[in-house]
């Protein structure tokens, strides 16, 4: 993990709701599911913001993000060559070391939770797996990387709550409908809390292994501020930024948050 001053090489709006940014960094390599903490240009926002890593190629880090508040609004306004502080890669990512060669990885993403899932999909394809992605959002403008995923050979299953793309409804409903057709499935998920809770229930009901990348507000990204904790099955707490953000689904408490 490094903390360095970097320059933005690309920052563009890719849909009504999503932006993509590339940043030149000096480090190489990351585990899908890891994230970076970015400073916000200007003097209006003090705390850095966490963003999942979508890719890293030829010294350029790629993230995607949604404008949801003052911090991301200022980030969206940043111009090419703007300098920002980048801390990363942070946390623990997805572990594919225990996947059997004949397993079917099922990737579940909601909205801009696609960023770490995109990196994972690329890694799985490089290792000879044939993953299926179940990707959902409120509308088609919430979905990104679909063409890129198709290009690398990922089977994509889509749903939107308004029916503007794919099946109308929740992505977990589509997953349940198609789950029986996959041999030896293993689940990897990233998205809002409601999606992850639904994935945890599906995993438990069908006795399927699952890893989930949790989303929490973070103040520091290094485990000091304790602002990103979630409850584990022992009744204690784990830090999303240090022990996570990726956890085995059975290690977390889902009924009571």
Phi, psi and omega per residue, in radians:
X1 nan 2.273 3.134
X2 -2.197 2.667 3.040
X3 -2.099 1.974 -3.029
X4 -2.513 2.751 3.074
X5 -1.523 2.163 -3.041
X6 -2.268 2.968 3.125
X7 -2.045 2.438 3.063
X8 -1.284 2.243 3.104
X9 -1.799 -0.333 3.124
X10 -2.742 2.394 3.070
X11 -2.645 1.772 -3.034
X12 -2.403 2.656 3.078
X13 -1.450 2.186 -3.074
X14 -1.898 -0.210 3.023
X15 -2.780 -3.117 3.133
X16 -1.016 -0.536 -3.003
X17 -1.991 -0.240 -2.977
X18 -2.131 2.573 3.051
X19 -2.169 2.677 3.046
X20 -2.125 2.387 3.132
X21 -2.283 2.465 2.991
X22 -2.130 2.437 -3.056
X23 -2.306 2.316 3.091
X24 -1.358 2.121 -3.120
X25 -2.168 2.827 -3.092
X26 -1.671 -0.129 -3.112
X27 -1.757 2.769 -3.124
X28 -2.181 2.490 3.043
X29 1.511 2.468 3.052
X30 -2.795 2.854 3.051
X31 -1.809 2.184 3.117
X32 -0.906 2.297 -3.037
X33 1.914 -0.362 3.040
X34 -1.288 2.916 -3.056
X35 -2.463 3.008 3.045
X36 -2.165 2.685 3.019
X37 -1.870 2.082 -3.084
X38 -1.911 2.393 2.979
X39 -1.303 2.693 3.133
X40 -1.738 2.204 -3.128
X41 -0.998 2.541 -3.140
X42 1.643 -2.958 -3.060
X43 -2.044 0.193 -3.073
X44 -1.453 -0.509 -3.042
X45 -2.109 2.191 -3.088
X46 -1.506 -0.869 -3.046
X47 -1.352 2.522 3.043
X48 -1.260 2.899 3.128
X49 -2.096 2.478 3.120
X50 -1.521 2.474 3.093
X51 -2.469 2.290 3.081
X52 -1.164 2.498 -3.139
X53 -1.461 2.147 3.089
X54 -1.567 -0.578 -3.120
X55 -2.974 2.883 3.075
X56 -2.583 2.008 -3.082
X57 -2.502 2.241 3.090
X58 0.910 0.745 3.081
X59 1.377 0.154 3.119
X60 -1.997 2.088 3.071
X61 -1.451 2.407 3.126
X62 -2.108 2.311 3.028
X63 -2.288 2.803 2.930
X64 -2.248 2.607 -3.061
X65 -2.653 2.802 3.118
X66 -1.984 2.411 3.099
X67 -1.352 1.923 -3.081
X68 -2.188 -0.131 -3.111
X69 -2.919 -2.929 -3.052
X70 -1.109 -0.721 -3.106
X71 -1.084 -0.884 -3.129
X72 -1.250 -0.469 3.044
X73 -1.128 -0.774 3.104
X74 -1.149 -0.644 3.106
X75 -1.114 -0.706 -3.139
X76 -1.137 -0.433 -3.137
X77 -1.496 -0.147 -3.093
X78 -1.172 2.393 -3.103
X79 -1.599 2.855 3.037
X80 -1.017 2.458 -3.098
X81 1.356 0.011 3.011
X82 -1.113 2.403 3.134
X83 -1.586 2.352 3.057
X84 -2.428 2.749 3.092
X85 -1.551 2.336 -3.108
X86 -2.172 2.089 3.040
X87 -1.880 2.129 -3.141
X88 2.918 3.136 -0.140
X89 -1.256 2.466 -3.043
X90 -1.899 2.657 2.986
X91 1.352 -3.035 3.120
X92 -1.901 2.365 -3.095
X93 -1.739 -2.890 3.133
X94 -1.243 2.530 3.139
X95 -1.969 1.980 3.127
X96 -1.844 0.144 -3.046
X97 -1.158 -0.422 -3.092
X98 -1.711 0.070 3.108
X99 -1.216 2.275 3.026
X100 -1.242 2.673 -3.083
X101 -1.097 -0.444 -3.129
X102 -1.754 0.154 3.121
X103 -1.245 2.675 3.048
X104 -1.897 1.863 3.101
X105 -1.259 2.194 3.065
X106 -1.877 1.988 -3.092
X107 -1.731 2.215 -3.083
X108 -2.076 2.176 -3.120
X109 -2.394 2.526 3.043
X110 -2.160 2.167 3.084
X111 0.995 -2.300 -3.098
X112 -1.398 0.130 2.907
X113 -1.153 -0.057 3.115
X114 -1.189 -0.416 -3.027
X115 -0.963 -1.040 3.124
X116 -1.178 -0.492 3.120
X117 -1.207 -0.605 3.085
X118 -1.099 -0.791 3.095
X119 -1.075 -0.691 3.112
X120 -1.146 -0.735 3.123
X121 -1.027 -0.756 3.123
X122 -1.079 -0.760 3.129
X123 -1.115 -0.731 3.138
X124 -1.112 -0.727 3.114
X125 -1.133 -0.673 3.099
X126 -1.105 -0.461 -3.129
X127 -1.733 0.239 2.997
X128 1.519 0.143 3.111
X129 -1.526 2.803 3.118
X130 -2.068 1.392 -3.072
X131 -1.292 2.669 2.985
X132 -1.990 2.313 3.123
X133 -1.846 2.221 2.989
X134 -1.872 1.980 -2.946
X135 -2.263 2.181 -3.098
X136 -2.382 2.830 3.090
X137 -2.833 3.137 3.123
X138 -1.198 -0.688 3.114
X139 -2.587 3.044 -3.089
X140 -1.110 -0.422 3.129
X141 -1.260 -0.177 3.089
X142 -1.551 -0.076 -3.018
X143 -1.887 2.432 -3.027
X144 -2.539 2.803 3.117
X145 1.235 0.212 -3.082
X146 -1.110 -0.833 -3.137
X147 -1.123 -0.718 3.139
X148 -1.112 -0.675 3.109
X149 -1.166 -0.693 3.090
X150 -1.105 -0.666 -3.120
X151 -1.133 -0.567 -3.127
X152 -1.621 0.099 3.003
X153 1.585 0.443 3.089
X154 -1.614 2.255 3.070
X155 -1.327 2.139 -3.017
X156 -1.925 2.238 3.092
X157 -2.040 2.126 -2.984
X158 -2.031 2.605 2.966
X159 -2.595 2.613 3.024
X160 -2.362 2.581 -3.091
X161 -1.204 -0.451 3.117
X162 -1.708 0.016 3.098
X163 1.348 0.214 -3.082
X164 -1.308 -0.294 3.081
X165 -2.713 2.276 -3.140
X166 1.259 -2.751 -3.133
X167 -1.247 2.534 3.097
X168 -1.473 2.109 -3.135
X169 2.419 -2.927 -3.131
X170 -1.457 2.586 -3.103
X171 -1.173 -0.501 3.104
X172 -1.218 -0.462 3.047
X173 -1.179 -0.734 3.102
X174 -1.153 -0.695 3.097
X175 -1.032 -0.828 -3.140
X176 -1.060 -0.662 -3.113
X177 -1.173 -0.525 -3.041
X178 -1.893 -0.067 -3.009
X179 -1.013 -0.651 -3.064
X180 -1.134 -0.324 -3.066
X181 -1.475 -0.050 -3.065
X182 -1.858 2.427 3.118
X183 -1.558 2.281 3.056
X184 0.792 1.040 -3.086
X185 -1.318 2.550 2.977
X186 -2.243 2.368 -3.000
X187 -1.796 2.412 3.036
X188 -2.327 2.151 -2.987
X189 -2.355 2.623 3.012
X190 -2.623 2.332 -3.141
X191 2.888 -2.921 -3.124
X192 -1.157 2.870 -3.052
X193 -0.977 -0.724 -3.127
X194 -1.075 -0.692 3.110
X195 -1.140 -0.777 -3.106
X196 -1.146 -0.642 3.082
X197 -1.113 -0.703 3.109
X198 -1.152 -0.702 3.094
X199 -1.100 -0.729 3.112
X200 -1.048 -0.712 3.129
X201 -1.169 -0.709 3.117
X202 -1.136 -0.752 3.113
X203 -1.035 -0.797 -3.119
X204 -1.161 -0.791 -3.104
X205 -1.080 -0.645 -3.056
X206 -1.820 0.118 3.136
X207 0.920 0.852 -3.118
X208 -1.879 2.423 3.042
X209 -1.162 2.471 -3.118
X210 -2.616 2.460 2.985
X211 -2.100 2.424 -3.100
X212 -2.227 2.417 3.061
X213 -1.738 1.960 -3.042
X214 -1.479 2.642 3.100
X215 -2.003 2.174 3.131
X216 -2.469 2.697 2.964
X217 -1.185 2.391 -3.122
X218 -2.240 2.465 3.090
X219 -1.753 -0.642 -3.036
X220 -2.133 -0.619 -3.131
X221 1.461 0.037 -3.085
X222 -2.210 0.185 3.026
X223 1.550 0.153 -3.066
X224 -1.560 -0.779 -2.971
X225 -1.370 -0.334 3.129
X226 1.081 0.452 -3.141
X227 -1.480 -0.093 -3.017
X228 -2.118 0.412 -3.043
X229 -1.282 2.669 2.974
X230 -2.393 2.742 -3.016
X231 -1.449 2.374 3.079
X232 -1.767 3.102 -3.008
X233 -1.222 -0.296 3.115
X234 -1.401 -0.153 -3.078
X235 1.651 -0.078 3.077
X236 -1.579 -2.863 -3.108
X237 -2.257 2.565 3.059
X238 -2.159 2.620 -3.113
X239 -1.586 2.183 3.135
X240 -1.043 -0.646 -3.045
X241 -1.343 -0.379 -3.073
X242 -1.943 -1.040 3.108
X243 -1.291 -0.447 3.089
X244 -1.900 -2.652 0.184
X245 -1.369 -0.173 -3.131
X246 -1.643 2.257 3.122
X247 -2.268 2.692 2.876
X248 -1.155 2.357 -3.040
X249 -1.044 -0.490 -3.115
X250 -1.395 -0.114 -3.138
X251 -1.548 -0.205 -3.082
X252 -1.900 2.674 3.069
X253 -1.567 2.144 -3.068
X254 -1.843 -0.542 -3.060
X255 -1.167 -0.660 -3.046
X256 -1.989 0.320 3.110
X257 1.458 nan nan
